[in-house]
């Protein structure tokens, strides 16, 4: 039943010498958006980006109702200029999420850390003073005014007046790149009592004390720690008490429970005592994710605290089985240089978390027997992480590609060091369009596509030839709703992935097959030259012709990472400045039109070649869609979108869409990193200034 509100508006009639009050009635229907309980619940489903950029700007009521949901976050790179750092420090009060990355200068690292520590201490002290002052003001006002007891039982204007001003403490901290000497993390733990999430990514060997961390951060729910060479965690891990006498925080109630708030624990390349780990598990009743990836023993390294370290899967298995039924949703255990028997791996899957849809494996543990067992299970996996400490060698019949072609439910895939063969993405064999100029007489790598119409030249070169059959090219990934993709693409030869054609195939395939991506990492493994055995690092073609702009189809992209080896950009910034608003000016759009106009002859030849090869290969059905590739009416649109995969025409269509002064690419992109070996990523404007330092910063602002 709809309610009506009658409003009376008095009006004075100036046409008569005597004014008579006249009443008008207006009927207003109350909609669900006028009811505080309903609108509050509806807005709770909105993502954080939309909430912070759109919802709170609708009206004052919506702003006051949702301001406690908006989390302020800052990105602090130690290589920022002093002016940028001062701006970040000035915005620290009220910041709930901080990502900090050290610079590449080891001598400057100590000074950078001191500045961070002092900033966190000052921010924490100011927050405590503000909260104490507000509590005093609240107690004083409570004596003079009545407080609404039930916020959601009143009209909206009554509710918003009682909502407190939100002044968040630091709850989420991410530290990247530092080398910890046991003292750095300890020096800031005292100012992190409200921390709920901590992520540590260290260089070289590092150490920290788990018990001190959990004691100083009693609200900590998520802890992810990893190091490139090793992470040592001396015991014990569980604090003797969550609140030592005399050290209770003024704004935190003393803890009377002996249990920990920890929900997620991820340790990679860590060295630890198993007894300390088991003690922590028994004291963490809310723990639902436990990933112990590639635990270290490393007797040949000097470890200052742990001398004798060993791991016993049978004892850990019994410890985990004592937990409440199905407490863990995700679990992994692996030890460096040790391969677990298939029976133990099966037990890890079936006994610890049998209903889990999140899998984590080391690539070398996926034996044929285990792979066969996994294929027999219902394919309802939503998250898959494959770990490998270094770049993995890729075989032509990549099993990962086949798995992706049969996994429609997959949402998150992280396999940055497990490469898939690039040719598996070239469903139209467009890579052959460039072979005439890619391979010279001195190049000793040859790709032989069996049954391909242009495969008459079947020369081989001793140990450097690679044969790839088209039988492996009959599949397109079915994970169309993929949100996270961290991937490496294997290259047979230095020049294979540096051609514009290969870049267009790679970028075009991902943008069409996975349009819902939020987090994308693309890595290219290094290449070892035949004669010198030196490592070369192929780069994707980032010019307009290379098709990097094809990724702008990913309208939900929030994080983009390309490559892990720092390289210099030798081309004009015009090829990348479309990433920022200034690149959409009339001047730059006209210059891009001139570049596209120079492709006319190439487009004509390309169309003729596609037509000729399609007719020639009709009998072999290489260019005809096979039933095993895409079947069903729902896939017709995708097949139509993929028909230009690898062509310059595909890039031209995207550039034509960008030829507008109002066009903005990647509306929600927050971090991007292009051929950088450190850091957490920057904003598009900051990343362009890093790539082209000699250019004026005005080009990218």
Rosetta blueprint (number, residue, H / E / L):
1 X L
2 X L
3 X L
4 X E
5 X E
6 X E
7 X E
8 X E
9 X L
10 X L
11 X E
12 X L
13 X L
14 X L
15 X L
16 X L
17 X L
18 X L
19 X L
20 X L
21 X L
22 X E
23 X L
24 X L
25 X E
26 X E
27 X E
28 X E
29 X E
30 X L
31 X L
32 X H
33 X H
34 X H
35 X L
36 X H
37 X H
38 X H
39 X H
40 X H
41 X H
42 X H
43 X H
44 X L
45 X L
46 X L
47 X L
48 X H
49 X H
50 X H
51 X H
52 X H
53 X H
54 X L
55 X H
56 X H
57 X H
58 X L
59 X L
60 X H
61 X H
62 X H
63 X H
64 X H
65 X H
66 X H
67 X L
68 X L
69 X L
70 X L
71 X L
72 X L
73 X E
74 X E
75 X E
76 X E
77 X E
78 X L
79 X L
80 X L
81 X L
82 X H
83 X H
84 X H
85 X H
86 X H
87 X H
88 X H
89 X H
90 X H
91 X L
92 X L
93 X L
94 X L
95 X L
96 X L
97 X E
98 X E
99 X E
100 X E
101 X E
102 X L
103 X L
104 X L
105 X L
106 X H
107 X H
108 X H
109 X H
110 X H
111 X H
112 X H
113 X H
114 X H
115 X H
116 X H
117 X H
118 X H
119 X H
120 X H
121 X H
122 X H
123 X H
124 X H
125 X H
126 X H
127 X H
128 X H
129 X H
130 X H
131 X H
132 X H
133 X H
134 X H
135 X H
136 X H
137 X H
138 X H
139 X H
140 X H
141 X H
142 X H
143 X L
144 X L
145 X L
146 X L
147 X L
148 X L
149 X L
150 X L
151 X H
152 X H
153 X H
154 X L
155 X L
156 X H
157 X H
158 X H
159 X H
160 X H
161 X L
162 X L
163 X L
164 X L
165 X L
166 X L
167 X L
168 X L
169 X L
170 X L
171 X L
172 X E
173 X E
174 X E
175 X E
176 X E
177 X L
178 X L
179 X L
180 X L
181 X L
182 X L
183 X L
184 X H
185 X H
186 X H
187 X H
188 X H
189 X H
190 X L
191 X L
192 X L
193 X L
194 X L
195 X L
196 X L
197 X E
198 X E
199 X E
200 X E
201 X E
202 X E
203 X L
204 X L
205 X E
206 X E
207 X E
208 X L
209 X L
210 X H
211 X H
212 X H
213 X H
214 X H
215 X H
216 X H
217 X L
218 X L
219 X L
220 X L
221 X L
222 X E
223 X E
224 X E
225 X E
226 X E
227 X E
228 X E
229 X E
230 X E
231 X E
232 X E
233 X E
234 X L
235 X L
236 X L
237 X L
238 X L
239 X L
240 X L
241 X L
242 X L
243 X L
244 X L
245 X L
246 X L
247 X L
248 X L
249 X L
250 X L
251 X L
252 X L
253 X L
254 X L
255 X L
256 X L
257 X L
258 X L
259 X L
260 X L
261 X L
262 X L
263 X L
264 X E
265 X E
266 X E
267 X E
268 X E
269 X E
270 X E
271 X E
272 X E
273 X L
274 X H
275 X H
276 X H
277 X H
278 X H
279 X H
280 X H
281 X H
282 X H
283 X L
284 X L
285 X L
286 X L
287 X L
288 X L
289 X E
290 X E
291 X E
292 X E
293 X E
294 X E
295 X E
296 X L
297 X L
298 X L
299 X L
300 X L
301 X L
302 X L
303 X L
304 X L
305 X L
306 X L
307 X L
308 X L
309 X L
310 X L
311 X L
312 X L
313 X H
314 X H
315 X H
316 X H
317 X H
318 X H
319 X H
320 X H
321 X H
322 X L
323 X L
324 X L
325 X L
326 X L
327 X L
328 X L
329 X L
330 X E
331 X E
332 X E
333 X E
334 X E
335 X E
336 X L
337 X L
338 X L
339 X L
340 X L
341 X L
342 X H
343 X H
344 X H
345 X H
346 X H
347 X H
348 X H
349 X H
350 X H
351 X H
352 X H
353 X L
354 X L
355 X L
356 X L
357 X L
358 X E
359 X E
360 X E
361 X E
362 X E
363 X H
364 X H
365 X H
366 X L
367 X L
368 X H
369 X H
370 X H
371 X H
372 X H
373 X H
374 X H
375 X H
376 X H
377 X L
378 X L
379 X L
380 X L
381 X L
382 X L
383 X E
384 X E
385 X E
386 X E
387 X E
388 X L
389 X L
390 X L
391 X L
392 X L
393 X L
394 X L
395 X L
396 X L
397 X L
398 X L
399 X H
400 X H
401 X H
402 X H
403 X H
404 X H
405 X L
406 X L
407 X L
408 X L
409 X L
410 X L
411 X L
412 X E
413 X E
414 X E
415 X E
416 X E
417 X E
418 X E
419 X E
420 X E
421 X E
422 X H
423 X H
424 X H
425 X H
426 X L
427 X L
428 X L
429 X L
430 X H
431 X H
432 X H
433 X H
434 X H
435 X H
436 X H
437 X H
438 X H
439 X L
440 X L
441 X L
442 X L
443 X L
444 X L
445 X L
446 X L
447 X E
448 X E
449 X E
450 X E
451 X L
452 X L
453 X L
454 X L
455 X L
456 X L
457 X L
458 X L
459 X L
460 X L
461 X L
462 X H
463 X H
464 X H
465 X L
466 X E
467 X E
468 X E
469 X E
470 X H
471 X H
472 X H
473 X H
474 X L
475 X L
476 X L
477 X L
478 X L
479 X L
480 X L
481 X L
482 X L
483 X L
484 X E
485 X E
486 X E
487 X E
488 X E
489 X E
490 X E
491 X L
492 X L
493 X L
494 X L
495 X L
496 X H
497 X H
498 X H
499 X L
500 X H
501 X H
502 X H
503 X H
504 X H
505 X H
506 X H
507 X H
508 X H
509 X H
510 X H
511 X H
512 X H
513 X H
514 X L
515 X L
516 X L
517 X L
518 X L
519 X E
520 X E
521 X E
522 X E
523 X E
524 X E
525 X L
526 X L
527 X E
528 X E
529 X L
530 X L
531 X L
532 X L
533 X L
534 X L
535 X E
536 X E
537 X L
538 X L
539 X L
540 X L
541 X L
542 X L
543 X L
544 X H
545 X H
546 X H
547 X L
548 X H
549 X H
550 X H
551 X H
552 X H
553 X H
554 X L
555 X L
556 X L
557 X L
558 X L
559 X E
560 X E
561 X E
562 X E
563 X L
564 X L
565 X L
566 X L
567 X L
568 X L
569 X L
570 X L
571 X L
572 X L
573 X H
574 X H
575 X H
576 X L
577 X H
578 X H
579 X H
580 X L
581 X H
582 X H
583 X H
584 X H
585 X L
586 X H
587 X H
588 X H
589 X H
590 X H
591 X H
592 X H
593 X H
594 X H
595 X H
596 X H
597 X H
598 X L
599 X L
600 X H
601 X H
602 X H
603 X H
604 X H
605 X H
606 X H
607 X H
608 X H
609 X H
610 X H
611 X H
612 X H
613 X H
614 X H
615 X H
616 X H
617 X L
618 X L
619 X L
620 X L
621 X L
622 X L
623 X L
624 X L
625 X L
626 X L
627 X L
628 X L
629 X L
630 X L
631 X L
632 X L
633 X H
634 X H
635 X H
636 X H
637 X H
638 X H
639 X H
640 X H
641 X H
642 X H
643 X H
644 X H
645 X L
646 X L
647 X L
648 X H
649 X H
650 X H
651 X H
652 X H
653 X H
654 X H
655 X H
656 X H
657 X H
658 X H
659 X L
660 X L
661 X L
662 X L
663 X L
664 X L
665 X L
666 X L
667 X L
668 X L
669 X L
670 X L
671 X E
672 X E
673 X E
674 X E
675 X L
676 X L
677 X L
678 X L
679 X L
680 X L
681 X L
682 X E
683 X L
684 X H
685 X H
686 X H
687 X H
688 X H
689 X H
690 X H
691 X H
692 X L
693 X L
694 X L
695 X L
696 X L
697 X H
698 X H
699 X H
700 X H
701 X L
